[in-house]
Amino acid sequence: MPEGSIFLHRQETANCDNCGEKKAKFSLYCTNCGYSLDKVDLPAKQAETAAATSDTTRKHNGSTTSTFIKGTSSNGKISSGLYGVILLTFLLPFLTVSCEGQNMGTITGMDMVTGTSVQGQAMDPNPLVIVILMLTLVGIGLGFWVNAKRPLLSSITGAAGLILTFVTKVVIDNELAKEGRGLFQAQYKAGFYLMLILFLIAAVYNGYLVSRRE
């Protein structure tokens, strides 16, 4: 091997940065002066490795994000559907008011939102039922929001609706007992019980989605 030559790992050559002699591009040491050549080439290799790793990570993250969006969209539709059914319960009989066993009239959830009359007596809109309706609409809207916080907010909405439905029953019973002096009674119907059950399902379902992601 001629004087000043270097040990070649590859046929491609370049000049040694220390003595100027020709060197193999990826040699570790210059055979002329002993200079460590990997000090020069290592950063380039590291850059190539980092670029390859970054590209792989980016592809993986893109795939993960796509899967998350699809899963969130599907779960959101189920949640939105639950709240959509709750909205329909407002059209069903919510309660029947009776006096000494005589039926005075049946009231739907929507009647309690808009106000109605029972046996000629005006019944004002119920603020609690109006809030429940608003929560139902919020629950429907949240189902179309693709965001990591959606299940948590939908679960909170369901829990709030469940609590307010119970509170509404307590308030109505107390008002009838106070105004009717025990003569008026309320029998709660399918609309009320379906609303309770569906709010519970919505809260539990979305709560499950939150726990599964943690």
C-alpha positions as CSV (number, residue, x, y, z in Angstrom):
1,M,0.0,0.0,0.0
2,P,1.6,3.4,-1.0
3,E,3.0,5.7,1.7
4,G,0.5,8.2,3.0
5,S,-2.4,5.9,2.0
6,I,-5.1,5.1,4.5
7,F,-7.0,1.9,5.4
8,L,-10.1,2.1,3.2
9,H,-13.5,1.0,4.4
10,R,-15.0,2.2,1.2
11,Q,-13.6,3.3,-2.1
12,E,-15.0,6.8,-1.7
13,T,-12.2,9.1,-0.4
14,A,-11.7,12.6,1.0
15,N,-8.9,14.6,2.5
16,C,-7.9,14.3,6.2
17,D,-8.8,17.5,8.0
18,N,-5.5,17.3,10.1
19,C,-2.8,16.5,7.6
20,G,-4.5,16.8,4.2
21,E,-3.7,13.2,3.1
22,K,-6.4,11.3,1.3
23,K,-8.6,9.2,3.5
24,A,-11.5,6.8,3.1
25,K,-14.7,8.8,3.8
26,F,-15.8,6.5,6.6
27,S,-12.4,5.5,8.0
28,L,-12.0,5.8,11.8
29,Y,-8.3,6.9,11.7
30,C,-5.9,8.5,9.2
31,T,-3.0,6.1,8.7
32,N,-0.7,9.0,8.0
33,C,-1.1,11.1,11.1
34,G,-3.4,9.0,13.3
35,Y,-6.1,11.7,13.5
36,S,-9.5,10.4,14.6
37,L,-11.7,10.7,11.5
38,D,-14.9,9.7,13.2
39,K,-15.0,13.2,14.8
40,V,-15.8,14.6,11.4
41,D,-18.1,12.0,10.0
42,L,-20.1,11.1,13.2
43,P,-22.2,14.2,13.2
44,A,-23.3,13.5,9.7
45,K,-24.2,9.9,10.6
46,Q,-26.1,11.1,13.6
47,A,-28.0,13.6,11.5
48,E,-29.0,10.9,9.0
49,T,-30.1,8.6,11.9
50,A,-32.1,11.4,13.6
51,A,-33.8,12.3,10.3
52,A,-34.8,8.7,9.7
53,T,-36.1,8.3,13.3
54,S,-38.0,11.6,13.0
55,D,-39.6,10.4,9.8
56,T,-40.7,7.1,11.4
57,T,-42.0,8.9,14.5
58,R,-44.0,11.3,12.3
59,K,-45.6,8.5,10.4
60,H,-46.5,6.7,13.6
61,N,-48.0,9.8,15.2
62,G,-50.0,10.5,12.0
63,S,-51.4,7.0,12.1
64,T,-52.2,7.2,15.8
65,T,-53.9,10.6,15.3
66,S,-56.0,9.2,12.5
67,T,-57.1,6.3,14.6
68,F,-57.9,8.6,17.5
69,I,-60.0,10.8,15.3
70,K,-62.0,7.9,13.9
71,G,-62.6,6.4,17.3
72,T,-63.6,9.7,18.8
73,S,-66.0,10.4,16.0
74,S,-67.7,7.0,16.3
75,N,-68.0,7.3,20.1
76,G,-69.3,10.9,19.7
77,K,-72.1,9.7,17.4
78,I,-73.2,7.1,20.0
79,S,-73.2,9.8,22.7
80,S,-75.0,12.3,20.5
81,G,-77.6,9.6,19.7
82,L,-78.3,9.0,23.4
83,Y,-78.9,12.7,23.9
84,G,-81.1,12.7,20.8
85,V,-83.3,10.1,22.3
86,I,-83.5,12.1,25.5
87,L,-84.7,15.0,23.4
88,L,-87.6,12.8,22.2
89,T,-88.6,12.0,25.8
90,F,-89.8,15.6,26.1
91,L,-92.6,14.7,23.7
92,L,-93.8,11.8,25.9
93,P,-96.1,12.1,29.0
94,F,-93.9,13.4,31.9
95,L,-96.5,13.3,34.7
96,T,-100.2,13.1,35.4
97,V,-101.7,15.4,38.0
98,S,-104.7,14.1,40.0
99,C,-106.9,15.4,42.8
100,E,-108.4,12.9,45.2
101,G,-107.9,10.2,42.7
102,Q,-109.4,12.1,39.8
103,N,-107.2,12.7,36.8
104,M,-106.8,16.4,36.1
105,G,-104.5,16.2,33.1
106,T,-101.3,14.7,31.6
107,I,-98.3,17.0,31.1
108,T,-95.4,16.3,28.7
109,G,-91.8,17.5,29.2
110,M,-92.3,20.1,26.4
111,D,-95.5,21.4,28.2
112,M,-93.2,22.1,31.2
113,V,-90.8,24.0,28.9
114,T,-93.4,26.2,27.2
115,G,-96.0,26.4,29.9
116,T,-99.5,24.9,29.8
117,S,-102.8,24.8,31.7
118,V,-104.4,22.1,33.8
119,Q,-108.1,22.2,34.3
120,G,-108.1,25.8,33.3
121,Q,-105.3,26.7,35.7
122,A,-102.2,28.2,34.0
123,M,-99.0,26.4,34.6
124,D,-95.8,28.5,34.1
125,P,-92.7,27.2,32.3
126,N,-90.5,25.2,34.7
127,P,-87.0,26.7,34.8
128,L,-85.4,23.4,35.8
129,V,-86.9,21.6,32.9
130,I,-85.7,24.4,30.6
131,V,-82.2,23.8,31.9
132,I,-82.5,20.1,31.3
133,L,-83.6,20.8,27.7
134,M,-80.5,23.0,27.3
135,L,-78.2,20.3,28.7
136,T,-79.7,17.8,26.3
137,L,-79.0,20.1,23.3
138,V,-75.4,20.6,24.6
139,G,-75.0,16.8,24.8
140,I,-76.1,16.4,21.2
141,G,-73.7,19.1,20.1
142,L,-70.7,17.7,22.0
143,G,-71.1,14.4,20.1
144,F,-69.9,16.2,17.0
145,W,-66.9,17.8,18.6
146,V,-63.7,15.8,17.9
147,N,-61.7,16.6,21.0
148,A,-60.0,14.6,23.8
149,K,-62.1,16.5,26.4
150,R,-65.4,15.5,24.7
151,P,-66.1,12.3,26.7
152,L,-65.5,14.1,30.0
153,L,-67.8,17.0,29.2
154,S,-70.5,14.7,27.8
155,S,-70.3,12.6,31.0
156,I,-70.6,15.7,33.2
157,T,-73.6,16.8,31.1
158,G,-75.3,13.5,31.6
159,A,-74.7,13.6,35.4
160,A,-76.0,17.1,35.6
161,G,-79.1,16.2,33.6
162,L,-79.7,13.2,35.9
163,I,-79.4,15.2,39.1
164,L,-81.7,18.0,37.7
165,T,-84.3,15.5,36.7
166,F,-84.4,14.2,40.3
167,V,-84.5,17.7,41.7
168,T,-87.4,18.6,39.3
169,K,-89.4,15.7,40.8
170,V,-88.7,16.8,44.3
171,V,-89.7,20.4,43.6
172,I,-92.9,19.5,41.8
173,D,-94.0,17.1,44.6
174,N,-93.3,19.8,47.2
175,E,-95.2,22.5,45.3
176,L,-98.2,20.2,44.8
177,A,-98.2,19.3,48.5
178,K,-98.0,22.9,49.5
179,E,-100.6,24.3,47.1
180,G,-103.0,21.4,47.2
181,R,-102.7,20.7,50.9
182,G,-102.2,17.1,50.2
183,L,-105.1,16.8,47.7
184,F,-102.9,17.0,44.6
185,Q,-100.7,14.2,43.6
186,A,-98.3,13.6,40.7
187,Q,-97.8,10.2,39.0
188,Y,-94.7,10.2,36.9
189,K,-94.9,8.6,33.5
190,A,-92.7,7.0,30.8
191,G,-91.1,10.3,29.7
192,F,-89.7,11.0,33.2
193,Y,-88.3,7.5,33.8
194,L,-86.8,7.2,30.3
195,M,-85.2,10.6,30.8
196,L,-83.6,9.4,34.0
197,I,-82.3,6.2,32.6
198,L,-80.9,7.8,29.4
199,F,-79.1,10.5,31.3
200,L,-77.6,7.8,33.5
201,I,-76.5,5.8,30.5
202,A,-75.0,8.9,28.8
203,A,-73.0,9.7,32.0
204,V,-71.8,6.2,32.5
205,Y,-70.9,5.6,28.8
206,N,-68.9,8.7,28.5
207,G,-67.3,8.2,31.9
208,Y,-66.2,4.8,30.6
209,L,-64.6,6.4,27.6
210,V,-62.7,8.8,29.9
211,S,-61.4,5.9,32.1
212,R,-60.4,3.9,29.0
213,R,-58.1,6.7,27.7
214,E,-56.4,7.3,31.0
